[in-house]
Amino acid sequence: MTKIVTPVRRLTESDWAALRATRLAALAEAPYAFASTLEREQAFTEDTWRQRVGPASIAANFGADPATPAVSGNGHPAPLLGLAALLREPTVAAPESWQLVSMWVSPQVRGQGLADRLITAVCDQARAEGAAEIGLWVTLTNPRARAFYLRAGFQPTGERMLVRPEEPDHWEERMIRPLP
């Protein structure tokens, strides 16, 4: 397998269509891995997608200049090869805690280190924002992702919750990673 080098960068508002295409691809490819659904996010308006893009959204796109949006050969937004986003998640115990959300890497480039690069970028950003730790929720039906997060330094907290209330057998677990 040829290793693909992909720039990792923060998204800008002009990336909203590429974010939409990629997020919908992620929800279609791995519906078990996310709390949201493809049907729900297909209904989002352009304004919603523009609001979701910002300095907390990090992506990887193949063969594109890191400073420009990803565009396919026909001029339409090209799906990105990976996504990760960061949300501030203050709690009483950890007022400077942040959460990794929407993590996904395209199947065509899995196993090539892109997930590690996305995690590094998200952790660096959280640290720059003053975060003491970063957390995430991973579904119990996604052992590959859970194993990856363990290798990346995340530890289970013992907290669990349903991914979606209408699916009583679909649980996720919280993991955290200190940011020294």
OpenMM code with the backbone's topology and positions (N, CA, C; nanometers):
from openmm import Vec3, app, unit

residues = "MET THR LYS ILE VAL THR PRO VAL ARG ARG LEU THR GLU SER ASP TRP ALA ALA LEU ARG ALA THR ARG LEU ALA ALA LEU ALA GLU ALA PRO TYR ALA PHE ALA SER THR LEU GLU ARG GLU GLN ALA PHE THR GLU ASP THR TRP ARG GLN ARG VAL GLY PRO ALA SER ILE ALA ALA ASN PHE GLY ALA ASP PRO ALA THR PRO ALA VAL SER GLY ASN GLY HIS PRO ALA PRO LEU LEU GLY LEU ALA ALA LEU LEU ARG GLU PRO THR VAL ALA ALA PRO GLU SER TRP GLN LEU VAL SER MET TRP VAL SER PRO GLN VAL ARG GLY GLN GLY LEU ALA ASP ARG LEU ILE THR ALA VAL CYS ASP GLN ALA ARG ALA GLU GLY ALA ALA GLU ILE GLY LEU TRP VAL THR LEU THR ASN PRO ARG ALA ARG ALA PHE TYR LEU ARG ALA GLY PHE GLN PRO THR GLY GLU ARG MET LEU VAL ARG PRO GLU GLU PRO ASP HIS TRP GLU GLU ARG MET ILE ARG PRO LEU PRO".split()
positions = [
    Vec3(0.0838, -0.1170, 0.0000),
    Vec3(0.0000, 0.0000, 0.0000),
    Vec3(0.0891, 0.1244, 0.0000),
    Vec3(0.0603, 0.2167, -0.0894),
    Vec3(0.1344, 0.3419, -0.0960),
    Vec3(0.0846, 0.4348, 0.0131),
    Vec3(0.1760, 0.4888, 0.0888),
    Vec3(0.1372, 0.5805, 0.1950),
    Vec3(0.1006, 0.7152, 0.1338),
    Vec3(-0.0139, 0.7667, 0.1724),
    Vec3(-0.0633, 0.8939, 0.1214),
    Vec3(-0.0276, 1.0032, 0.2206),
    Vec3(0.0353, 1.1076, 0.1714),
    Vec3(0.0673, 1.2218, 0.2567),
    Vec3(-0.0461, 1.3216, 0.2433),
    Vec3(-0.1064, 1.3563, 0.3545),
    Vec3(-0.2194, 1.4479, 0.3532),
    Vec3(-0.1938, 1.5641, 0.4463),
    Vec3(-0.2137, 1.6857, 0.3985),
    Vec3(-0.2007, 1.8001, 0.4877),
    Vec3(-0.3115, 1.7981, 0.5932),
    Vec3(-0.2771, 1.8321, 0.7146),
    Vec3(-0.3750, 1.8480, 0.8218),
    Vec3(-0.3827, 1.9972, 0.8490),
    Vec3(-0.5034, 2.0488, 0.8523),
    Vec3(-0.5205, 2.1928, 0.8677),
    Vec3(-0.6514, 2.2242, 0.9369),
    Vec3(-0.6632, 2.3471, 0.9813),
    Vec3(-0.7902, 2.3948, 1.0343),
    Vec3(-0.8798, 2.4339, 0.9175),
    Vec3(-1.0065, 2.4097, 0.9342),
    Vec3(-1.1017, 2.4485, 0.8315),
    Vec3(-1.1401, 2.5951, 0.8475),
    Vec3(-1.1854, 2.6527, 0.7378),
    Vec3(-1.2378, 2.7889, 0.7395),
    Vec3(-1.3810, 2.7842, 0.6876),
    Vec3(-1.4503, 2.8936, 0.6980),
    Vec3(-1.5896, 2.8967, 0.6542),
    Vec3(-1.6044, 2.8568, 0.5078),
    Vec3(-1.5033, 2.8862, 0.4275),
    Vec3(-1.5122, 2.8503, 0.2851),
    Vec3(-1.5076, 2.6984, 0.2636),
    Vec3(-1.4756, 2.6221, 0.3667),
    Vec3(-1.4714, 2.4756, 0.3587),
    Vec3(-1.6047, 2.4102, 0.3921),
    Vec3(-1.7081, 2.4889, 0.4133),
    Vec3(-1.8338, 2.4325, 0.4640),
    Vec3(-1.8862, 2.3184, 0.3762),
    Vec3(-1.8788, 2.3312, 0.2434),
    Vec3(-1.9330, 2.2271, 0.1559),
    Vec3(-1.8488, 2.0989, 0.1632),
    Vec3(-1.7176, 2.1133, 0.1735),
    Vec3(-1.6306, 1.9957, 0.1887),
    Vec3(-1.6570, 1.9287, 0.3235),
    Vec3(-1.6780, 2.0095, 0.4283),
    Vec3(-1.7127, 1.9539, 0.5589),
    Vec3(-1.8440, 1.8764, 0.5492),
    Vec3(-1.9429, 1.9347, 0.4841),
    Vec3(-2.0724, 1.8683, 0.4685),
    Vec3(-2.0549, 1.7346, 0.3959),
    Vec3(-1.9857, 1.7357, 0.2827),
    Vec3(-1.9668, 1.6132, 0.2048),
    Vec3(-1.8965, 1.5060, 0.2870),
    Vec3(-1.7970, 1.5458, 0.3633),
    Vec3(-1.7186, 1.4495, 0.4406),
    Vec3(-1.7975, 1.3970, 0.5598),
    Vec3(-1.8654, 1.4862, 0.6291),
    Vec3(-1.9438, 1.4432, 0.7454),
    Vec3(-2.0547, 1.3474, 0.7013),
    Vec3(-2.1208, 1.3779, 0.5906),
    Vec3(-2.2254, 1.2879, 0.5410),
    Vec3(-2.1658, 1.1532, 0.4982),
    Vec3(-2.0462, 1.1557, 0.4402),
    Vec3(-1.9779, 1.0304, 0.4048),
    Vec3(-1.9467, 0.9496, 0.5304),
    Vec3(-1.9027, 1.0174, 0.6355),
    Vec3(-1.8712, 0.9499, 0.7618),
    Vec3(-1.9962, 0.8865, 0.8220),
    Vec3(-2.1062, 0.9604, 0.8233),
    Vec3(-2.2306, 0.9084, 0.8798),
    Vec3(-2.2849, 0.7914, 0.7977),
    Vec3(-2.2634, 0.7944, 0.6663),
    Vec3(-2.3079, 0.6835, 0.5809),
    Vec3(-2.2195, 0.5610, 0.5996),
    Vec3(-2.0884, 0.5824, 0.6128),
    Vec3(-1.9935, 0.4715, 0.6223),
    Vec3(-1.9929, 0.4069, 0.7607),
    Vec3(-2.0109, 0.4862, 0.8653),
    Vec3(-2.0011, 0.4340, 1.0024),
    Vec3(-2.1142, 0.4897, 1.0899),
    Vec3(-2.2389, 0.4577, 1.0582),
    Vec3(-2.3506, 0.5146, 1.1344),
    Vec3(-2.3487, 0.4770, 1.2830),
    Vec3(-2.2885, 0.3651, 1.3164),
    Vec3(-2.2794, 0.3177, 1.4549),
    Vec3(-2.1837, 0.4017, 1.5399),
    Vec3(-2.0991, 0.4827, 1.4758),
    Vec3(-1.9924, 0.5530, 1.5475),
    Vec3(-2.0306, 0.6920, 1.5955),
    Vec3(-2.1466, 0.7409, 1.5569),
    Vec3(-2.1827, 0.8790, 1.5867),
    Vec3(-2.3190, 0.8875, 1.6538),
    Vec3(-2.3360, 0.9888, 1.7371),
    Vec3(-2.4643, 1.0113, 1.8027),
    Vec3(-2.5669, 1.0684, 1.7049),
    Vec3(-2.5211, 1.1388, 1.6045),
    Vec3(-2.6104, 1.1949, 1.5048),
    Vec3(-2.6396, 1.0907, 1.3970),
    Vec3(-2.7268, 1.1262, 1.3039),
    Vec3(-2.7615, 1.0351, 1.1955),
    Vec3(-2.7464, 1.1051, 1.0606),
    Vec3(-2.7309, 1.0253, 0.9564),
    Vec3(-2.7208, 1.0778, 0.8209),
    Vec3(-2.8464, 1.1581, 0.7861),
    Vec3(-2.9632, 1.1039, 0.8165),
    Vec3(-3.0881, 1.1721, 0.7840),
    Vec3(-3.0970, 1.3083, 0.8523),
    Vec3(-3.0568, 1.3148, 0.9777),
    Vec3(-3.0616, 1.4415, 1.0518),
    Vec3(-2.9715, 1.5451, 0.9856),
    Vec3(-2.8480, 1.5071, 0.9533),
    Vec3(-2.7532, 1.6045, 0.9027),
    Vec3(-2.7719, 1.6369, 0.7554),
    Vec3(-2.8370, 1.5490, 0.6798),
    Vec3(-2.8712, 1.5823, 0.5415),
    Vec3(-2.9678, 1.7007, 0.5371),
    Vec3(-3.0435, 1.7200, 0.6428),
    Vec3(-3.1414, 1.8283, 0.6484),
    Vec3(-3.0804, 1.9624, 0.6914),
    Vec3(-2.9546, 1.9635, 0.7338),
    Vec3(-2.8919, 2.0887, 0.7768),
    Vec3(-2.8829, 2.1861, 0.6594),
    Vec3(-2.9011, 2.3124, 0.6905),
    Vec3(-2.8901, 2.4172, 0.5889),
    Vec3(-2.7443, 2.4591, 0.5717),
    Vec3(-2.7174, 2.5338, 0.4666),
    Vec3(-2.5833, 2.5884, 0.4458),
    Vec3(-2.5394, 2.6700, 0.5667),
    Vec3(-2.6304, 2.7471, 0.6244),
    Vec3(-2.5953, 2.8270, 0.7424),
    Vec3(-2.5490, 2.7385, 0.8581),
    Vec3(-2.6165, 2.6263, 0.8776),
    Vec3(-2.5767, 2.5336, 0.9847),
    Vec3(-2.4356, 2.4822, 0.9594),
    Vec3(-2.4068, 2.4435, 0.8349),
    Vec3(-2.2729, 2.3921, 0.8031),
    Vec3(-2.1681, 2.5011, 0.8202),
    Vec3(-2.1997, 2.6226, 0.7804),
    Vec3(-2.1042, 2.7332, 0.7973),
    Vec3(-2.0756, 2.7579, 0.9453),
    Vec3(-2.1777, 2.7437, 1.0306),
    Vec3(-2.1580, 2.7617, 1.1744),
    Vec3(-2.0723, 2.6505, 1.2351),
    Vec3(-2.0774, 2.5334, 1.1754),
    Vec3(-2.0008, 2.4195, 1.2274),
    Vec3(-1.8522, 2.4281, 1.1932),
    Vec3(-1.8186, 2.5100, 1.0960),
    Vec3(-1.6793, 2.5262, 1.0558),
    Vec3(-1.6190, 2.6393, 1.1364),
    Vec3(-1.4975, 2.6210, 1.1771),
    Vec3(-1.4297, 2.7263, 1.2512),
    Vec3(-1.2954, 2.6780, 1.2987),
    Vec3(-1.2326, 2.7568, 1.3840),
    Vec3(-1.0981, 2.7214, 1.4279),
    Vec3(-1.0906, 2.5907, 1.5066),
    Vec3(-1.2054, 2.5396, 1.5511),
    Vec3(-1.2043, 2.4136, 1.6252),
    Vec3(-1.2238, 2.2930, 1.5345),
    Vec3(-1.2367, 2.3144, 1.4039),
    Vec3(-1.2533, 2.2044, 1.3095),
    Vec3(-1.1212, 2.1805, 1.2381),
    Vec3(-1.0739, 2.0581, 1.2437),
    Vec3(-0.9465, 2.0220, 1.1824),
    Vec3(-0.9750, 1.9107, 1.0827),
    Vec3(-0.9100, 1.9178, 0.9679),
    Vec3(-0.9355, 1.8172, 0.8655),
    Vec3(-0.8078, 1.7848, 0.7914),
    Vec3(-0.8147, 1.6788, 0.7155),
    Vec3(-0.7048, 1.6390, 0.6289),
    Vec3(-0.7614, 1.6241, 0.4899),
    Vec3(-0.6927, 1.6810, 0.3937),
    Vec3(-0.7374, 1.6665, 0.2565),
    Vec3(-0.6213, 1.6234, 0.1694),
    Vec3(-0.6525, 1.5390, 0.0733),
    Vec3(-0.5510, 1.4776, -0.0098),
    Vec3(-0.5062, 1.5709, -0.1209),
    Vec3(-0.3769, 1.5916, -0.1304),
    Vec3(-0.3184, 1.6601, -0.2436),
    Vec3(-0.3553, 1.8051, -0.2598),
    Vec3(-0.4082, 1.8682, -0.1577),
    Vec3(-0.4463, 2.0081, -0.1688),
    Vec3(-0.3536, 2.0931, -0.0841),
    Vec3(-0.3376, 2.2153, -0.1244),
    Vec3(-0.2603, 2.3106, -0.0464),
    Vec3(-0.3316, 2.3282, 0.0876),
    Vec3(-0.2605, 2.3183, 0.2005),
    Vec3(-0.3260, 2.3308, 0.3299),
    Vec3(-0.3992, 2.4631, 0.3486),
    Vec3(-0.3683, 2.5631, 0.2690),
    Vec3(-0.4325, 2.6933, 0.2865),
    Vec3(-0.5592, 2.7074, 0.2035),
    Vec3(-0.5928, 2.6084, 0.1227),
    Vec3(-0.7093, 2.6226, 0.0362),
    Vec3(-0.8076, 2.5089, 0.0583),
    Vec3(-0.9354, 2.5333, 0.0279),
    Vec3(-1.0342, 2.4268, 0.0415),
    Vec3(-1.0055, 2.3123, -0.0551),
    Vec3(-1.0488, 2.1945, -0.0191),
    Vec3(-1.0332, 2.0780, -0.1069),
    Vec3(-1.1375, 2.0845, -0.2167),
    Vec3(-1.0943, 2.0682, -0.3410),
    Vec3(-1.1858, 2.0723, -0.4548),
    Vec3(-1.1545, 1.9542, -0.5449),
    Vec3(-1.2587, 1.8863, -0.5894),
    Vec3(-1.2388, 1.7722, -0.6791),
    Vec3(-1.2141, 1.8230, -0.8201),
    Vec3(-1.1856, 1.7324, -0.9116),
    Vec3(-1.1560, 1.7696, -1.0488),
    Vec3(-1.2700, 1.8392, -1.1202),
    Vec3(-1.3942, 1.8148, -1.0787),
    Vec3(-1.5071, 1.8770, -1.1480),
    Vec3(-1.5495, 2.0092, -1.0841),
    Vec3(-1.4698, 2.0612, -0.9925),
    Vec3(-1.4988, 2.1903, -0.9320),
    Vec3(-1.5893, 2.1847, -0.8109),
    Vec3(-1.6450, 2.0681, -0.7802),
    Vec3(-1.7287, 2.0543, -0.6615),
    Vec3(-1.6408, 2.0274, -0.5404),
    Vec3(-1.6884, 2.0590, -0.4211),
    Vec3(-1.6074, 2.0314, -0.3019),
    Vec3(-1.5731, 1.8829, -0.2918),
    Vec3(-1.4468, 1.8546, -0.2722),
    Vec3(-1.4029, 1.7163, -0.2551),
    Vec3(-1.4159, 1.6788, -0.1087),
    Vec3(-1.4609, 1.5576, -0.0814),
    Vec3(-1.4617, 1.5156, 0.0583),
    Vec3(-1.3195, 1.5168, 0.1140),
    Vec3(-1.3082, 1.5514, 0.2379),
    Vec3(-1.1798, 1.5487, 0.3070),
    Vec3(-1.1523, 1.4042, 0.3465),
    Vec3(-1.0279, 1.3703, 0.3716),
    Vec3(-0.9934, 1.2325, 0.4064),
    Vec3(-1.0052, 1.2038, 0.5547),
    Vec3(-1.0170, 1.3073, 0.6347),
    Vec3(-1.0319, 1.2880, 0.7774),
    Vec3(-1.0834, 1.4134, 0.8423),
    Vec3(-1.1514, 1.3955, 0.9556),
    Vec3(-1.2068, 1.5072, 1.0313),
    Vec3(-1.1853, 1.4851, 1.1795),
    Vec3(-1.1723, 1.5925, 1.2510),
    Vec3(-1.1757, 1.5912, 1.3968),
    Vec3(-1.2152, 1.7316, 1.4390),
    Vec3(-1.2926, 1.7430, 1.5449),
    Vec3(-1.3321, 1.8746, 1.5940),
    Vec3(-1.3142, 1.8780, 1.7447),
    Vec3(-1.3018, 1.9980, 1.7946),
    Vec3(-1.2750, 2.0212, 1.9363),
    Vec3(-1.3837, 2.1115, 1.9915),
    Vec3(-1.4429, 2.0720, 2.1041),
    Vec3(-1.5429, 2.1533, 2.1721),
    Vec3(-1.5006, 2.1755, 2.3158),
    Vec3(-1.5198, 2.2953, 2.3644),
    Vec3(-1.4940, 2.3204, 2.5063),
    Vec3(-1.6011, 2.2493, 2.5865),
    Vec3(-1.5584, 2.1787, 2.6887),
    Vec3(-1.6485, 2.0998, 2.7715),
    Vec3(-1.6184, 2.1255, 2.9196),
    Vec3(-1.6443, 2.2475, 2.9665),
    Vec3(-1.6109, 2.2755, 3.1063),
    Vec3(-1.7011, 2.1981, 3.2023),
    Vec3(-1.6397, 2.1493, 3.3082),
    Vec3(-1.7144, 2.0841, 3.4158),
    Vec3(-1.6678, 2.1456, 3.5468),
    Vec3(-1.7380, 2.1164, 3.6527),
    Vec3(-1.6972, 2.1678, 3.7833),
    Vec3(-1.5599, 2.1142, 3.8204),
    Vec3(-1.5365, 1.9855, 3.7929),
    Vec3(-1.4098, 1.9227, 3.8286),
    Vec3(-1.2955, 1.9666, 3.7373),
    Vec3(-1.3261, 1.9952, 3.6117),
    Vec3(-1.2217, 2.0311, 3.5156),
    Vec3(-1.2705, 2.1474, 3.4293),
    Vec3(-1.2571, 2.2712, 3.4789),
    Vec3(-1.3088, 2.3856, 3.4038),
    Vec3(-1.2398, 2.4078, 3.2696),
    Vec3(-1.1217, 2.3516, 3.2511),
    Vec3(-1.0500, 2.3681, 3.1244),
    Vec3(-1.0450, 2.2368, 3.0462),
    Vec3(-1.1549, 2.1640, 3.0473),
    Vec3(-1.1632, 2.0378, 2.9751),
    Vec3(-1.2254, 2.0606, 2.8378),
    Vec3(-1.1747, 1.9895, 2.7405),
    Vec3(-1.2233, 1.9983, 2.6034),
    Vec3(-1.2588, 1.8600, 2.5542),
    Vec3(-1.3438, 1.8532, 2.4521),
    Vec3(-1.3890, 1.7249, 2.3999),
    Vec3(-1.3577, 1.7124, 2.2514),
    Vec3(-1.3035, 1.5979, 2.2140),
    Vec3(-1.2820, 1.5609, 2.0750),
    Vec3(-1.4126, 1.5025, 2.0227),
    Vec3(-1.4616, 1.5558, 1.9094),
    Vec3(-1.5862, 1.5069, 1.8502),
    Vec3(-1.5672, 1.4890, 1.7003),
    Vec3(-1.6567, 1.4153, 1.6406),
    Vec3(-1.6638, 1.3992, 1.4947),
    Vec3(-1.5388, 1.3389, 1.4317),
    Vec3(-1.4638, 1.2617, 1.5065),
    Vec3(-1.3406, 1.2012, 1.4538),
    Vec3(-1.3772, 1.0938, 1.3521),
    Vec3(-1.3154, 1.1030, 1.2344),
    Vec3(-1.3380, 1.0031, 1.1296),
    Vec3(-1.2244, 1.0114, 1.0290),
    Vec3(-1.1803, 0.8959, 0.9822),
    Vec3(-1.0805, 0.8871, 0.8764),
    Vec3(-1.1382, 0.7981, 0.7674),
    Vec3(-1.1258, 0.8421, 0.6434),
    Vec3(-1.1774, 0.7668, 0.5294),
    Vec3(-1.1162, 0.6273, 0.5257),
    Vec3(-1.1965, 0.5256, 0.4948),
    Vec3(-1.1431, 0.3888, 0.4862),
    Vec3(-1.0253, 0.3762, 0.3890),
    Vec3(-1.0205, 0.4594, 0.2853),
    Vec3(-0.9127, 0.4473, 0.1860),
    Vec3(-0.7757, 0.4853, 0.2407),
    Vec3(-0.7708, 0.5531, 0.3558),
    Vec3(-0.6411, 0.5928, 0.4112),
    Vec3(-0.6222, 0.5474, 0.5562),
    Vec3(-0.7091, 0.4620, 0.6057),
    Vec3(-0.6926, 0.4130, 0.7433),
    Vec3(-0.5651, 0.3305, 0.7543),
    Vec3(-0.5038, 0.3376, 0.8707),
    Vec3(-0.3824, 0.2613, 0.8956),
    Vec3(-0.2566, 0.3289, 0.8455),
    Vec3(-0.2653, 0.4544, 0.8040),
    Vec3(-0.1499, 0.5262, 0.7493),
    Vec3(-0.1045, 0.6423, 0.8381),
    Vec3(-0.1553, 0.6488, 0.9616),
    Vec3(-0.1092, 0.7510, 1.0549),
    Vec3(-0.1883, 0.8806, 1.0543),
    Vec3(-0.2909, 0.8900, 0.9697),
    Vec3(-0.3677, 1.0138, 0.9642),
    Vec3(-0.4438, 1.0396, 1.0937),
    Vec3(-0.4991, 0.9368, 1.1537),
    Vec3(-0.5711, 0.9548, 1.2805),
    Vec3(-0.4771, 1.0081, 1.3880),
    Vec3(-0.3540, 0.9587, 1.3911),
    Vec3(-0.2559, 1.0095, 1.4876),
    Vec3(-0.2304, 1.1582, 1.4659),
    Vec3(-0.2187, 1.1966, 1.3396),
    Vec3(-0.1925, 1.3378, 1.3085),
    Vec3(-0.3111, 1.4260, 1.3461),
    Vec3(-0.4329, 1.3763, 1.3250),
    Vec3(-0.5509, 1.4526, 1.3650),
    Vec3(-0.5574, 1.4677, 1.5169),
    Vec3(-0.5301, 1.3591, 1.5898),
    Vec3(-0.5297, 1.3656, 1.7368),
    Vec3(-0.4237, 1.4642, 1.7848),
    Vec3(-0.3051, 1.4586, 1.7275),
    Vec3(-0.1985, 1.5519, 1.7664),
    Vec3(-0.2429, 1.6957, 1.7442),
    Vec3(-0.3026, 1.7234, 1.6298),
    Vec3(-0.3474, 1.8595, 1.5989),
    Vec3(-0.4553, 1.9062, 1.6967),
    Vec3(-0.5507, 1.8191, 1.7274),
    Vec3(-0.6577, 1.8553, 1.8205),
    Vec3(-0.6011, 1.8774, 1.9607),
    Vec3(-0.5127, 1.7881, 2.0057),
    Vec3(-0.4523, 1.8036, 2.1387),
    Vec3(-0.3676, 1.9309, 2.1461),
    Vec3(-0.2920, 1.9599, 2.0409),
    Vec3(-0.2129, 2.0835, 2.0384),
    Vec3(-0.3024, 2.2056, 2.0478),
    Vec3(-0.4140, 2.2026, 1.9768),
    Vec3(-0.5059, 2.3158, 1.9810),
    Vec3(-0.5688, 2.3302, 2.1194),
    Vec3(-0.6107, 2.2195, 2.1781),
    Vec3(-0.6703, 2.2243, 2.3121),
    Vec3(-0.5697, 2.2769, 2.4136),
    Vec3(-0.4467, 2.2294, 2.4043),
    Vec3(-0.3408, 2.2753, 2.4943),
    Vec3(-0.3190, 2.4255, 2.4786),
    Vec3(-0.3174, 2.4742, 2.3551),
    Vec3(-0.2999, 2.6172, 2.3291),
    Vec3(-0.4147, 2.6996, 2.3859),
    Vec3(-0.5322, 2.6374, 2.3977),
    Vec3(-0.6492, 2.7051, 2.4547),
    Vec3(-0.6501, 2.6962, 2.6071),
    Vec3(-0.5501, 2.6300, 2.6651),
    Vec3(-0.5411, 2.6190, 2.8102),
    Vec3(-0.6044, 2.4949, 2.8688),
    Vec3(-0.6362, 2.3983, 2.7853),
    Vec3(-0.7011, 2.2761, 2.8331),
    Vec3(-0.6066, 2.1936, 2.9185),
    Vec3(-0.6604, 2.1386, 3.0248),
    Vec3(-0.5856, 2.0481, 3.1112),
    Vec3(-0.6015, 1.9030, 3.0665),
    Vec3(-0.7105, 1.8762, 2.9954),
    Vec3(-0.7366, 1.7411, 2.9465),
    Vec3(-0.8289, 1.7498, 2.8260),
    Vec3(-0.8348, 1.6394, 2.7549),
    Vec3(-0.9274, 1.6284, 2.6425),
    Vec3(-1.0034, 1.4978, 2.6598),
    Vec3(-1.1330, 1.5027, 2.6373),
    Vec3(-1.2167, 1.3844, 2.6512),
    Vec3(-1.2825, 1.3490, 2.5196),
    Vec3(-1.3440, 1.2341, 2.5165),
    Vec3(-1.4205, 1.1902, 2.4000),
    Vec3(-1.5160, 1.0811, 2.4438),
    Vec3(-1.6115, 1.0520, 2.3571),
    Vec3(-1.7021, 0.9397, 2.3751),
    Vec3(-1.6825, 0.8468, 2.2565),
    Vec3(-1.6666, 0.7182, 2.2826),
    Vec3(-1.6487, 0.6203, 2.1755),
    Vec3(-1.7511, 0.5084, 2.1946),
    Vec3(-1.8140, 0.4683, 2.0849),
    Vec3(-1.9163, 0.3646, 2.0947),
    Vec3(-1.8529, 0.2293, 2.1250),
    Vec3(-1.9243, 0.1503, 2.2012),
    Vec3(-1.8750, 0.0169, 2.2357),
    Vec3(-1.8789, -0.0765, 2.1154),
    Vec3(-1.9501, -0.0376, 2.0110),
    Vec3(-1.9565, -0.1183, 1.8890),
    Vec3(-1.8437, -0.0828, 1.7918),
    Vec3(-1.7461, -0.0065, 1.8382),
    Vec3(-1.6356, 0.0369, 1.7529),
    Vec3(-1.5019, 0.0023, 1.8201),
    Vec3(-1.4685, -0.1276, 1.8284),
    Vec3(-1.3469, -0.1681, 1.8992),
    Vec3(-1.2189, -0.1147, 1.8355),
    Vec3(-1.2173, -0.0949, 1.7050),
    Vec3(-1.0972, -0.0409, 1.6392),
    Vec3(-1.0702, 0.1021, 1.6883),
    Vec3(-1.1739, 0.1832, 1.6943),
    Vec3(-1.1573, 0.3207, 1.7419),
    Vec3(-1.1153, 0.3205, 1.8891),
    Vec3(-1.1780, 0.2367, 1.9694),
    Vec3(-1.1433, 0.2312, 2.1115),
    Vec3(-0.9964, 0.1924, 2.1297),
    Vec3(-0.9501, 0.0930, 2.0558),
    Vec3(-0.8095, 0.0507, 2.0644),
    Vec3(-0.7164, 0.1644, 2.0207),
    Vec3(-0.7538, 0.2354, 1.9161),
    Vec3(-0.6737, 0.3484, 1.8714),
    Vec3(-0.6640, 0.4543, 1.9812),
    Vec3(-0.7769, 0.4895, 2.0424),
    Vec3(-0.7753, 0.5926, 2.1471),
    Vec3(-0.6917, 0.5489, 2.2672),
    Vec3(-0.6960, 0.4211, 2.3018),
    Vec3(-0.6110, 0.3710, 2.4105),
    Vec3(-0.4634, 0.3894, 2.3749),
    Vec3(-0.4250, 0.3555, 2.2507),
    Vec3(-0.2867, 0.3740, 2.2058),
    Vec3(-0.2481, 0.5222, 2.2053),
    Vec3(-0.3460, 0.6091, 2.1814),
    Vec3(-0.3198, 0.7533, 2.1744),
    Vec3(-0.3176, 0.8192, 2.3130),
    Vec3(-0.3299, 0.7386, 2.4188),
    Vec3(-0.3168, 0.7927, 2.5538),
    Vec3(-0.4463, 0.8249, 2.6256),
    Vec3(-0.5598, 0.7916, 2.5668),
    Vec3(-0.6892, 0.8128, 2.6325),
    Vec3(-0.7176, 0.6947, 2.7241),
    Vec3(-0.7776, 0.7225, 2.8376),
    Vec3(-0.8114, 0.6176, 2.9336),
    Vec3(-0.9606, 0.6198, 2.9639),
    Vec3(-1.0228, 0.5017, 2.9781),
    Vec3(-1.1653, 0.4964, 3.0110),
    Vec3(-1.1917, 0.5588, 3.1475),
    Vec3(-1.3047, 0.6265, 3.1603),
    Vec3(-1.3432, 0.6876, 3.2879),
    Vec3(-1.4441, 0.6022, 3.3634),
    Vec3(-1.5039, 0.5046, 3.2959),
    Vec3(-1.6106, 0.4263, 3.3565),
    Vec3(-1.7487, 0.4840, 3.3278),
    Vec3(-1.7537, 0.6069, 3.2757),
    Vec3(-1.8825, 0.6675, 3.2411),
    Vec3(-1.9331, 0.6076, 3.1107),
    Vec3(-2.0621, 0.5758, 3.1087),
    Vec3(-2.1256, 0.5246, 2.9874),
    Vec3(-2.2610, 0.5909, 2.9705),
    Vec3(-2.3040, 0.6018, 2.8454),
    Vec3(-2.4386, 0.6517, 2.8166),
    Vec3(-2.4838, 0.5957, 2.6823),
    Vec3(-2.6144, 0.6018, 2.6601),
    Vec3(-2.6685, 0.5580, 2.5329),
    Vec3(-2.6255, 0.6541, 2.4231),
    Vec3(-2.5926, 0.5993, 2.3067),
    Vec3(-2.5574, 0.6823, 2.1924),
    Vec3(-2.6812, 0.7583, 2.1466),
    Vec3(-2.7909, 0.6844, 2.1294),
    Vec3(-2.9193, 0.7438, 2.0909),
    Vec3(-3.0276, 0.6798, 2.1781),
    Vec3(-3.1122, 0.7605, 2.2394),
    Vec3(-3.2148, 0.7052, 2.3298),
    Vec3(-3.3042, 0.5995, 2.2654),
    Vec3(-3.3274, 0.6087, 2.1345),
    Vec3(-3.4152, 0.5123, 2.0680),
    Vec3(-3.3465, 0.3788, 2.0410),
    Vec3(-3.2171, 0.3671, 2.0747),
    Vec3(-3.1430, 0.2424, 2.0550),
    Vec3(-3.0879, 0.1954, 2.1898),
    Vec3(-3.1679, 0.1221, 2.2661),
    Vec3(-3.1302, 0.0877, 2.4043),
    Vec3(-3.0089, -0.0039, 2.4196),
    Vec3(-2.9603, -0.0640, 2.3117),
    Vec3(-2.8437, -0.1523, 2.3212),
    Vec3(-2.7183, -0.0906, 2.2606),
    Vec3(-2.7199, 0.0391, 2.2343),
    Vec3(-2.6083, 0.1070, 2.1672),
    Vec3(-2.5453, 0.2079, 2.2639),
    Vec3(-2.4370, 0.1648, 2.3288),
    Vec3(-2.3737, 0.2443, 2.4336),
    Vec3(-2.2409, 0.3035, 2.3872),
    Vec3(-2.2024, 0.4114, 2.4529),
    Vec3(-2.0704, 0.4687, 2.4331),
    Vec3(-2.0067, 0.4937, 2.5684),
    Vec3(-1.8740, 0.5038, 2.5660),
    Vec3(-1.7983, 0.5204, 2.6892),
    Vec3(-1.7099, 0.6440, 2.6783),
    Vec3(-1.6960, 0.7129, 2.7896),
    Vec3(-1.6126, 0.8333, 2.7929),
    Vec3(-1.4681, 0.7956, 2.8216),
    Vec3(-1.3767, 0.8606, 2.7497),
    Vec3(-1.2326, 0.8427, 2.7719),
    Vec3(-1.1716, 0.9824, 2.7851),
    Vec3(-1.0648, 0.9924, 2.8611),
    Vec3(-0.9963, 1.1209, 2.8737),
    Vec3(-0.8448, 1.1032, 2.8582),
    Vec3(-0.7821, 1.2118, 2.8210),
    Vec3(-0.6362, 1.2141, 2.8090),
    Vec3(-0.5864, 1.3445, 2.8701),
    Vec3(-0.5007, 1.3355, 2.9712),
    Vec3(-0.4426, 1.4581, 3.0277),
    Vec3(-0.3538, 1.5269, 2.9234),
    Vec3(-0.3494, 1.6575, 2.9300),
    Vec3(-0.2636, 1.7349, 2.8398),
    Vec3(-0.1600, 1.8082, 2.9237),
    Vec3(-0.0432, 1.7478, 2.9404),
    Vec3(0.0606, 1.8119, 3.0228),
    Vec3(0.1114, 1.9418, 2.9608),
] * unit.nanometer
topology = app.Topology()
chain = topology.addChain("A")
for resn in residues:
    res = topology.addResidue(resn, chain)
    for name in ("N", "CA", "C"):
        topology.addAtom(name, app.Element.getBySymbol(name[0]), res)
